[in-house]
Amino acid sequence: MFVSYKWLQEYVDLAGVTAEELADKITKSGIEVEGVETLNEGIKGVIIGHVVEKEQHPNADKLNKCLVDLGGETPVQIICGAPNVDKGQKVAVATIGAVLPGNFKIKKAKLRGEESNGMICSLKELGIDPKVVAKDFSEGIFVFPSDVQVGADAISYLQRDDCILELGLTPNRADCLSMIGVAYEVAAILGREVKLPNPEVSPSNEKAEDYIQVTVDAKEDNPLYVAKVIKNVKIGPSPLWMQGRLMAAGIRPHNNVVDITNYILLEYGQPLHAFDYDRLGSKEILVRRANEGEKLTTLDDAERTLTGDHLVITNGKEPVALAGVMGGANSEVQSDTTTVLLESAYFNGATIRKASKDHGLRSEASARYEKGIDPNRTRIAALRAVELMALYAGGEVLEGSVEADTLSVEPAVVTITLEKINRVLGTTITVSEVEDIFSRLQFDVRVDNETFTVTVPTRRGDITIEEDLIEEVARLFGYDNLPTTLPIGSSTPGHLTEYQKKRRVVRRFLEGAGLYQAVSYSLTSREKSTQYALAKCEPIRLAMPMSEDKSFLRLSILPQLLEVVKHNNARQNENMAVFETGVVFLEKGKDVLPEEQEHLAGAITGLWHSHLWQGEKKAVDFYVAKGILEGLFTRLGLQDQVEYRAQTIEDMHPGRTAEVILAGNSIGFVGQIHPNVQKDLDLKDTYVFELSLKSILDAEVEPLQYQAIPRFPSITRDIALVVDQEMTAGKLQSVIVEAGGALLKEVHIFDLYEGERMEPGKKSIAFTLKYFDPEKTLTDEEVTKAHEQVLAAVKDKAGAVLRG
């Protein structure tokens, strides 16, 4: 809500309180003021001038030579390029020495050989957003009404000598979506009176009921509808002061009738709508739910298809407005309008919200209906509007109103004791102080033996229970005045569980390994919900999904990570390494909440490292992804419990994928995604892993043991074993470790050979074996004995022979 400081002064005496001080007081009372904007900041020297003569510039087709009276002794010559400048106009002129927004200083100049002594300004050049400038002046200079005084301050006439307070309102404070609502709030803060408009109208001899009949079928959606008729209106510009206030509030001026309805919207918070009575097509207003498939072209020239959830204003046959949201183009007030039918109504907020959301139309009116308006302002707002139409549009107001009224609204009555107020707030406020606070808020209050019975006005629909009254007392007493106390009682300091500590270790290790942490949606499409899932079960569909692409709960994290890689690759970030720890959702039966299991997933593509100066590049491959996992398992102390087995997994490369086994149980996989998937996602070779993080972090780990640095030398032996093509290096290594006994401390693979000298169906795998005894120096006989046990075991259990 944008609040004009000058406008607010019409309702509350703000003497002695600057805009900045007022903003601070409002913020401290519970409504945040997000900013204070001085509209004329940095502007000086702009006055009203009268264009006495205009002629074509002798040396430029698009420039005009104007003689402008600035209220001085003689007119001055100003060169102007605006297409709409003309003789007889009164315009805003930045004189020599003037300063415009952006610290733009006006100097005497020559344009194509002709002297220019100032600048005729458009509203944009005076710092006004073009989106709120009337369409007549959106291109070119602004033309003032003829009755303005030459030489006067143009900024003052445009209502720009003002400060605007931007209120950040929470949904419960809909009462402050109007200038009068803010006036009540400010008056309570400052302890001053509220001065409200007192509209008066001299009606004609004709009666409104002779011109219109109102029927409401949807009484729950529209319990109160008030219609007034104004004849003989003359459509034209609204008063300059009104246009200035509308523009300051972010609303574009249109004409006097429409501007008055918008002005009342801002003043009372009551949306109004003006129909062209002669274009209405009947003498009847019927408010009903729309028929399925019914059409309405709204004021933005868009054709809307309506449903039975939408409330419409009709002429008895066809819709003429989408109630509470936007009027129809078929009954729009236009330049030839002479009779206006004015609508002021109380609509159900939920119904208006539904229509606003369905049609993507969020208007100032719909926003107020959604949050709640004061039903007791519906009639007074209409009266104020017709008063202004009579005054500024020359209208003749017909006697009375035509109403459909089934509204029953009683003010809330809440009772609270002084003891509870002080107990909750920790204060010692007296009865008289509390009574004064309620009186400043203009709540009717009765006091009986320290018990307050408060009748809350309908404008404050947010106050219904005792706690609401306590909040009102607290904020007007002053949050800064509430005593500070420390909590009493025993407490247990918080700490991380072992699971949480290990999860942090996982994240820090992967970040240290060069992977970035990603956070992706838990919602996905039907197709992607089961892709790469570790557990095979039916995916869970949301009851009310945002879209089809976000309609299922995921069973795997990898599809979302691959989308992250795709997004970055499309933006020339080709070397990517990301991981995520997050939950997947397993179905446990109908009407039962799903089981949430935490997974760890990663995706790597591009170059793993690049040292161009040394001419080194290493692309990501299977062993990079596997090596990251091995380092992680080592960091967690699980390296001896993990093994890898070749596996075929859907959408994974058939020859570059391994199942990860922890303590005999499968916990996930690592490998390259299938080339077809890479092609569909427009990715290069991408390697991924996904593991059950819960299985990893819940695994039992042997207590950490330290060993002394060996004092005795070790002995290494290299062996190259010829085995069948199907034999895996992992299985062969397991046989070696098991047979090597206590003396064999390390086993590493250092070569794989499948060349032309190898017989068909065979391959050679070479290992380095390290033997040592921490207690003594090994002899050749001891090493040979242990080594022969290894050779015998690989021959018997794996069919391996030493390569000659």
KOLDONU-652181 format. One record per residue (C-alpha): x negated, y, z negated; residue in one letter. Coordinates in steps of 0.05 Angstrom, whole numbers, padded with zeros to 5 digits, always signed. Example, Ala and Ser with C-alpha at 12.3 -4.5 7.8 and 13.67 -1.06 7.14 Angstrom:
BEGIN
-00246-00090-00156A
-00273-00021-00143S
This chain:
BEGIN
+00000+00000+00000M
-00028+00068+00021F
-00008+00122-00028V
-00014+00196-00010S
-00038+00237-00069Y
-00002+00300-00043K
+00063+00262-00031W
+00059+00230-00100L
+00056+00300-00130Q
+00128+00311-00108E
+00151+00258-00158Y
+00100+00264-00214V
+00062+00324-00241D
-00011+00306-00228L
-00040+00371-00254A
-00109+00361-00284G
-00118+00292-00253V
-00159+00285-00190T
-00147+00229-00139A
-00209+00193-00163E
-00189+00198-00236E
-00119+00174-00219L
-00148+00115-00182A
-00189+00096-00243D
-00129+00101-00289K
-00086+00058-00243I
-00140+00005-00238T
-00149+00002-00313K
-00074-00007-00320S
-00075-00071-00279G
-00065-00051-00206I
-00131-00050-00169E
-00144+00012-00126V
-00188-00015-00072E
-00210+00053-00047G
-00197+00128-00044V
-00202+00160+00025E
-00207+00235+00034T
-00174+00247+00101L
-00208+00313+00116N
-00276+00292+00091E
-00331+00323+00134G
-00281+00367+00174I
-00282+00442+00173K
-00267+00501+00219G
-00207+00470+00255V
-00150+00520+00265I
-00087+00527+00307I
-00096+00563+00373G
-00047+00587+00426H
-00065+00573+00499V
-00050+00640+00532V
-00076+00624+00601E
-00098+00561+00638K
-00132+00555+00706E
-00172+00504+00744Q
-00247+00504+00730H
-00280+00532+00792P
-00335+00479+00794N
-00301+00417+00766A
-00237+00381+00787D
-00223+00350+00718K
-00237+00411+00675L
-00192+00470+00658N
-00211+00540+00638K
-00166+00561+00580C
-00158+00628+00546L
-00140+00613+00473V
-00113+00660+00420D
-00143+00641+00353L
-00110+00697+00313G
-00169+00744+00322G
-00175+00809+00359E
-00186+00778+00428T
-00173+00709+00457P
-00234+00664+00471V
-00249+00621+00532Q
-00252+00545+00520I
-00265+00492+00573I
-00220+00432+00564C
-00217+00366+00602G
-00152+00340+00572A
-00101+00324+00626P
-00042+00349+00585N
-00068+00418+00565V
-00023+00474+00589D
-00006+00547+00581K
+00038+00564+00522G
+00017+00505+00479Q
-00005+00510+00407K
-00065+00465+00396V
-00118+00445+00346A
-00183+00483+00360V
-00252+00468+00331A
-00284+00537+00330T
-00357+00554+00337I
-00392+00526+00275G
-00337+00476+00261A
-00354+00404+00240V
-00315+00343+00262L
-00318+00271+00237P
-00386+00239+00247G
-00420+00306+00231N
-00406+00330+00302F
-00420+00405+00302K
-00388+00452+00351I
-00433+00502+00386K
-00425+00553+00441K
-00438+00518+00507A
-00435+00525+00583K
-00398+00472+00622L
-00410+00474+00697R
-00430+00547+00692G
-00370+00570+00651E
-00376+00591+00578E
-00338+00550+00525S
-00328+00578+00455N
-00300+00518+00418G
-00263+00453+00431M
-00189+00437+00438I
-00181+00372+00398C
-00143+00308+00404S
-00120+00273+00340L
-00173+00219+00351K
-00226+00273+00350E
-00198+00295+00283L
-00209+00226+00254G
-00139+00197+00263I
-00135+00124+00285D
-00108+00123+00357P
-00063+00064+00338K
-00020+00109+00294V
-00017+00169+00341V
+00050+00180+00376A
+00050+00153+00447K
+00061+00222+00476D
-00007+00243+00449F
-00046+00178+00453S
-00081+00206+00514E
-00104+00278+00512G
-00096+00334+00461I
-00043+00341+00407F
+00009+00396+00417V
+00038+00429+00355F
+00111+00452+00350P
+00121+00523+00373S
+00137+00550+00303D
+00067+00539+00273V
+00025+00599+00256Q
-00034+00616+00301V
-00100+00618+00263G
-00074+00574+00206A
-00111+00511+00182D
-00093+00456+00231A
-00115+00401+00182I
-00064+00425+00131S
-00007+00425+00181Y
-00026+00352+00199L
-00023+00332+00125Q
-00097+00314+00128R
-00117+00356+00068D
-00100+00296+00026D
-00129+00234-00008C
-00103+00164+00004I
-00105+00112-00051L
-00105+00040-00025E
-00071-00005-00076L
-00088-00079-00075G
-00021-00105-00099L
-00009-00175-00124T
+00056-00208-00101P
+00091-00196-00168N
+00084-00121-00163R
+00130-00110-00104A
+00159-00050-00142D
+00097-00011-00121C
+00110-00021-00047L
+00143+00047-00047S
+00124+00118-00066M
+00179+00121-00119I
+00155+00055-00148G
+00084+00081-00152V
+00112+00145-00183A
+00145+00105-00240Y
+00078+00070-00252E
+00037+00134-00251V
+00087+00170-00296A
+00082+00113-00347A
+00006+00116-00345I
+00002+00191-00353L
+00062+00197-00400G
+00098+00245-00353R
+00168+00250-00323E
+00190+00223-00255V
+00225+00272-00208K
+00269+00233-00160L
+00302+00259-00096P
+00375+00278-00105N
+00405+00269-00035P
+00468+00307-00018E
+00509+00304+00046V
+00567+00344+00071S
+00608+00292+00109P
+00652+00307+00168S
+00727+00296+00170N
+00719+00231+00208E
+00709+00166+00170K
+00656+00114+00183A
+00707+00058+00175E
+00743+00083+00238D
+00679+00069+00278Y
+00652+00004+00251I
+00674-00059+00216Q
+00624-00103+00177V
+00632-00178+00166T
+00580-00223+00133V
+00587-00298+00144D
+00520-00316+00112A
+00536-00286+00044K
+00478-00321+00008E
+00428-00293+00058D
+00460-00223+00058N
+00500-00207-00005P
+00500-00132+00009L
+00505-00095+00076Y
+00516-00020+00080V
+00530+00016+00146A
+00534+00090+00158K
+00550+00128+00222V
+00518+00193+00244I
+00545+00229+00305K
+00517+00284+00351N
+00444+00270+00335V
+00391+00302+00378K
+00332+00256+00389I
+00265+00292+00387G
+00200+00294+00348P
+00205+00288+00272S
+00178+00345+00230P
+00102+00352+00231L
+00096+00339+00156W
+00134+00274+00164M
+00091+00251+00222Q
+00029+00266+00181G
+00053+00224+00123R
+00072+00166+00168L
+00004+00167+00203M
-00032+00170+00136A
+00007+00107+00116A
-00013+00071+00181G
+00054+00079+00216I
+00060+00109+00286R
+00112+00164+00295P
+00165+00152+00349H
+00224+00201+00343N
+00262+00236+00287N
+00313+00180+00275V
+00263+00122+00275V
+00212+00163+00235D
+00264+00177+00181I
+00279+00103+00173T
+00204+00090+00165N
+00198+00148+00117Y
+00252+00119+00073I
+00218+00051+00076L
+00156+00083+00047L
+00194+00128-00003E
+00244+00078-00031Y
+00216+00011-00009G
+00283-00002+00024Q
+00279-00024+00098P
+00330+00010+00143L
+00348+00000+00216H
+00380+00049+00264A
+00423+00023+00321F
+00446+00063+00381D
+00521+00059+00367Y
+00540+00067+00441D
+00493+00011+00462R
+00519-00036+00408L
+00574-00060+00454G
+00629-00064+00401S
+00657-00034+00338K
+00637-00094+00296E
+00576-00117+00258I
+00575-00192+00243L
+00517-00220+00201V
+00508-00295+00211R
+00458-00351+00221R
+00435-00356+00292A
+00459-00411+00338N
+00408-00463+00360E
+00372-00439+00422G
+00403-00369+00420E
+00360-00315+00453K
+00342-00245+00429L
+00295-00195+00461T
+00264-00154+00404T
+00236-00083+00405L
+00168-00109+00426D
+00200-00134+00491D
+00188-00207+00472A
+00244-00257+00482E
+00255-00298+00419R
+00288-00366+00417T
+00327-00371+00351L
+00346-00430+00307T
+00397-00441+00253G
+00345-00421+00201D
+00345-00349+00225H
+00392-00293+00203L
+00416-00246+00257V
+00456-00181+00261I
+00506-00186+00318T
+00558-00143+00351N
+00608-00199+00340G
+00583-00238+00400K
+00509-00231+00414E
+00449-00215+00368P
+00426-00143+00364V
+00372-00153+00311A
+00331-00207+00276L
+00353-00189+00205A
+00299-00159+00161G
+00245-00168+00214V
+00256-00129+00278M
+00312-00097+00317G
+00335-00118+00386G
+00317-00080+00450A
+00391-00080+00471N
+00410-00031+00415S
+00347+00010+00409E
+00351+00084+00393V
+00328+00121+00456Q
+00320+00193+00479S
+00393+00196+00501D
+00422+00169+00437T
+00476+00212+00406T
+00509+00167+00354T
+00469+00125+00305V
+00493+00066+00264L
+00448+00061+00203L
+00438-00006+00169E
+00415-00012+00096S
+00419-00083+00070A
+00395-00131+00017Y
+00371-00196+00049F
+00347-00261+00017N
+00271-00260+00018G
+00262-00334+00034A
+00306-00328+00096T
+00268-00267+00121I
+00201-00301+00108R
+00222-00361+00149K
+00241-00319+00209A
+00179-00276+00203S
+00134-00337+00201K
+00169-00374+00257D
+00163-00315+00305H
+00095-00289+00282G
+00127-00222+00266L
+00102-00192+00201R
+00131-00122+00196S
+00132-00071+00140E
+00205-00088+00129A
+00196-00164+00126S
+00137-00157+00078A
+00182-00119+00029R
+00241-00167+00035Y
+00195-00226+00023E
+00167-00198-00041K
+00234-00171-00065G
+00267-00103-00062I
+00309-00066-00113D
+00383-00080-00097P
+00403-00016-00133N
+00366+00027-00082R
+00402+00000-00021T
+00458+00052-00023R
+00417+00112-00047I
+00364+00099+00007A
+00418+00101+00060A
+00445+00166+00032L
+00376+00197+00031R
+00365+00175+00104A
+00430+00206+00130V
+00413+00270+00092E
+00347+00275+00130L
+00381+00258+00196M
+00431+00314+00185A
+00373+00361+00169L
+00322+00341+00222Y
+00365+00310+00278A
+00425+00356+00273G
+00469+00296+00258G
+00541+00298+00234E
+00549+00245+00178V
+00615+00210+00178L
+00650+00204+00111E
+00637+00142+00069G
+00602+00076+00083S
+00626+00010+00110V
+00602-00046+00064E
+00603-00121+00055A
+00587-00131-00018D
+00584-00197-00056T
+00521-00179-00093L
+00519-00191-00168S
+00454-00168-00200V
+00446-00157-00274E
+00383-00128-00304P
+00341-00177-00344A
+00346-00172-00420V
+00285-00197-00458V
+00275-00198-00533T
+00207-00199-00567I
+00180-00186-00637T
+00124-00140-00657L
+00090-00198-00693E
+00084-00238-00628K
+00057-00178-00589I
+00002-00166-00641N
-00013-00240-00649R
-00022-00252-00575V
-00062-00188-00563L
-00100-00189-00628G
-00079-00118-00642T
-00045-00078-00697T
+00001-00037-00653I
+00058-00003-00690T
+00132-00005-00674V
+00132+00067-00650S
+00073+00055-00603E
+00108-00005-00570V
+00173+00034-00565E
+00136+00092-00533D
+00105+00045-00481I
+00173+00017-00461F
+00202+00087-00459S
+00146+00111-00413R
+00161+00052-00367L
+00234+00076-00369Q
+00258+00010-00397F
+00320+00014-00441D
+00297-00011-00510V
+00332-00023-00576R
+00293-00036-00640V
+00320-00077-00698D
+00273-00093-00755N
+00210-00099-00711E
+00248-00137-00657T
+00252-00105-00589F
+00310-00118-00541T
+00289-00092-00473V
+00335-00083-00414T
+00290-00085-00353V
+00311-00044-00292P
+00324-00083-00228T
+00264-00049-00194R
+00219-00092-00239R
+00241-00161-00218G
+00174-00189-00242D
+00193-00182-00316I
+00236-00240-00341T
+00202-00270-00402I
+00167-00248-00467E
+00098-00256-00437E
+00115-00206-00383D
+00132-00154-00436L
+00067-00170-00473I
+00029-00157-00408E
+00064-00089-00400E
+00045-00070-00471V
-00027-00093-00461A
-00040-00056-00397R
-00009+00010-00419L
-00041+00005-00488F
-00105-00003-00449G
-00144-00067-00436Y
-00207-00030-00460D
-00173-00018-00527N
-00159-00092-00541L
-00206-00119-00595P
-00258-00170-00575T
-00263-00233-00615T
-00305-00296-00612L
-00270-00364-00607P
-00265-00402-00673I
-00276-00477-00679G
-00325-00531-00662S
-00346-00540-00590S
-00388-00589-00552T
-00438-00560-00503P
-00425-00580-00432G
-00473-00625-00394H
-00478-00664-00329L
-00461-00737-00327T
-00513-00786-00301E
-00473-00791-00237Y
-00474-00715-00228Q
-00549-00712-00242K
-00564-00766-00190K
-00519-00731-00139R
-00560-00668-00148R
-00623-00709-00138V
-00594-00735-00072V
-00578-00666-00047R
-00645-00636-00067R
-00683-00693-00035F
-00646-00687+00031L
-00655-00611+00031E
-00728-00621+00017G
-00731-00670+00075A
-00707-00614+00121G
-00632-00628+00126L
-00581-00573+00117Y
-00519-00587+00074Q
-00453-00580+00110A
-00382-00576+00083V
-00329-00600+00132S
-00254-00609+00130Y
-00224-00670+00097S
-00168-00666+00148L
-00175-00693+00218T
-00137-00723+00277S
-00109-00794+00281R
-00164-00816+00329E
-00222-00790+00287K
-00193-00810+00220S
-00215-00883+00228T
-00278-00873+00270Q
-00341-00898+00234Y
-00299-00918+00172A
-00336-00963+00123L
-00270-00989+00095A
-00218-01015+00143K
-00149-00989+00123C
-00092-00947+00150E
-00105-00872+00150P
-00060-00827+00109I
-00017-00776+00146R
+00001-00710+00112L
+00075-00697+00099A
+00068-00624+00124M
+00005-00619+00168P
-00021-00552+00192M
-00032-00581+00262S
-00040-00648+00296E
-00116-00639+00294D
-00111-00633+00218K
-00056-00683+00203S
-00094-00743+00173F
-00141-00753+00114L
-00210-00777+00136R
-00239-00846+00124L
-00308-00824+00146S
-00349-00760+00144I
-00389-00772+00207L
-00337-00748+00259P
-00337-00679+00226Q
-00413-00677+00222L
-00418-00693+00296L
-00372-00634+00309E
-00420-00591+00269V
-00478-00616+00313V
-00437-00604+00376K
-00419-00533+00354H
-00492-00516+00342N
-00518-00549+00405N
-00468-00508+00446A
-00502-00446+00417R
-00572-00468+00436Q
-00590-00494+00367N
-00613-00561+00393E
-00656-00586+00335N
-00605-00603+00281M
-00609-00642+00216A
-00547-00639+00171V
-00518-00679+00114F
-00455-00678+00072E
-00433-00709+00007T
-00358-00712+00005G
-00297-00755-00008V
-00259-00802+00038V
-00188-00825+00024F
-00167-00898+00021L
-00094-00917+00026E
-00067-00954-00036K
+00005-00964-00017G
+00067-00922-00001K
+00081-00865-00049D
+00016-00877-00085V
-00040-00826-00087L
-00100-00849-00045P
-00166-00871-00076E
-00220-00820-00066E
-00290-00848-00054Q
-00352-00805-00047E
-00395-00817+00014H
-00462-00791+00039L
-00469-00779+00113A
-00522-00747+00157G
-00534-00730+00231A
-00601-00713+00264I
-00617-00694+00336T
-00671-00659+00377G
-00743-00653+00354L
-00761-00677+00284W
-00824-00635+00285H
-00861-00594+00337S
-00932-00569+00333H
-00940-00538+00401L
-01009-00509+00385W
-01035-00580+00376Q
-00992-00605+00433G
-00951-00649+00387E
-00876-00662+00393K
-00838-00717+00357K
-00766-00729+00377A
-00717-00758+00327V
-00711-00834+00331D
-00684-00891+00291F
-00744-00894+00245Y
-00738-00820+00227V
-00666-00832+00202A
-00686-00897+00168K
-00748-00864+00137G
-00705-00810+00105I
-00662-00863+00072L
-00722-00902+00049E
-00750-00839+00017G
-00683-00826-00017L
-00679-00897-00044F
-00750-00892-00069T
-00733-00826-00104R
-00674-00861-00138L
-00716-00923-00156G
-00676-00969-00112L
-00729-00986-00060Q
-00736-01058-00081D
-00660-01070-00078Q
-00649-01045-00007V
-00656-01081+00059E
-00635-01067+00131Y
-00601-01116+00179R
-00588-01107+00252A
-00513-01099+00263Q
-00462-01083+00317T
-00415-01027+00297I
-00361-00994+00341E
-00384-00928+00372D
-00456-00941+00351M
-00514-00961+00397H
-00515-01037+00401P
-00590-01043+00395G
-00608-00985+00349R
-00561-00995+00289T
-00574-01027+00222A
-00530-01045+00164E
-00556-01020+00096V
-00553-01073+00042I
-00560-01055-00032L
-00567-01112-00082A
-00535-01159-00032G
-00475-01114-00016N
-00464-01073+00047S
-00460-00999+00031I
-00463-00967+00100G
-00503-00962+00164F
-00558-00923+00199V
-00571-00916+00274G
-00558-00880+00339Q
-00488-00863+00361I
-00465-00897+00424H
-00486-00864+00490P
-00412-00858+00511N
-00396-00819+00448V
-00457-00775+00460Q
-00433-00761+00530K
-00362-00744+00506D
-00390-00696+00455L
-00443-00668+00503D
-00499-00688+00455L
-00570-00713+00465K
-00596-00774+00427D
-00566-00767+00357T
-00581-00811+00298Y
-00534-00817+00239V
-00522-00852+00173F
-00463-00859+00127E
-00467-00893+00059L
-00423-00904-00001S
-00453-00852-00048L
-00415-00882-00107K
-00448-00950-00096S
-00516-00918-00093I
-00508-00875-00155L
-00474-00929-00196D
-00529-00980-00180A
-00569-01004-00239E
-00641-00981-00238V
-00699-01014-00274E
-00730-00970-00327P
-00788-00929-00301L
-00856-00963-00314Q
-00924-00932-00307Y
-00986-00970-00285Q
-01058-00951-00293A
-01098-00932-00232I
-01135-00996-00210P
-01207-00998-00233R
-01225-01057-00188F
-01229-01058-00112P
-01174-01086-00068S
-01181-01132-00008I
-01140-01124+00056T
-01125-01176+00109R
-01091-01164+00176D
-01049-01217+00209I
-01013-01218+00276A
-00956-01268+00277L
-00923-01294+00340V
-00848-01305+00329V
-00784-01312+00369D
-00754-01249+00398Q
-00694-01255+00352E
-00737-01254+00289M
-00733-01188+00252T
-00793-01156+00220A
-00754-01145+00156G
-00741-01219+00146K
-00814-01236+00162L
-00837-01184+00112Q
-00792-01214+00058S
-00822-01283+00068V
-00893-01254+00062I
-00877-01215-00002V
-00844-01276-00034E
-00903-01322-00017A
-00958-01273-00034G
-00949-01279-00109G
-00976-01232-00162A
-01039-01214-00124L
-01004-01187-00061L
-00988-01114-00077K
-00972-01082-00009E
-00946-01105+00059V
-00942-01058+00119H
-00925-01068+00192I
-00973-01033+00239F
-00961-01063+00308D
-00909-01096+00353L
-00931-01128+00419Y
-00886-01155+00474E
-00933-01148+00533G
-00946-01191+00594E
-00994-01238+00559R
-00941-01260+00510M
-00903-01322+00529E
-00829-01312+00546P
-00781-01306+00487G
-00838-01289+00439K
-00867-01226+00407K
-00924-01208+00361S
-00915-01170+00296I
-00978-01148+00259A
-00981-01136+00183F
-01032-01107+00136T
-01034-01143+00068L
-01068-01114+00007K
-01090-01158-00051Y
-01118-01136-00117F
-01119-01155-00191D
-01115-01098-00241P
-01156-01139-00291E
-01216-01160-00250K
-01251-01161-00183T
-01221-01214-00137L
-01264-01268-00107T
-01259-01292-00035D
-01233-01359-00059E
-01175-01327-00097E
-01155-01283-00038V
-01161-01340+00011T
-01117-01384-00032K
-01062-01331-00037A
-01069-01315+00037H
-01062-01387+00059E
-00998-01392+00018Q
-00972-01334+00059V
-00991-01365+00126L
-00959-01431+00106A
-00895-01397+00085A
-00886-01357+00149V
-00898-01420+00190K
-00849-01462+00151D
-00794-01410+00139K
-00800-01367+00201A
-00834-01411+00253G
-00890-01360+00259A
-00961-01377+00283V
-01024-01335+00281L
-01037-01300+00346R
-01102-01325+00376G
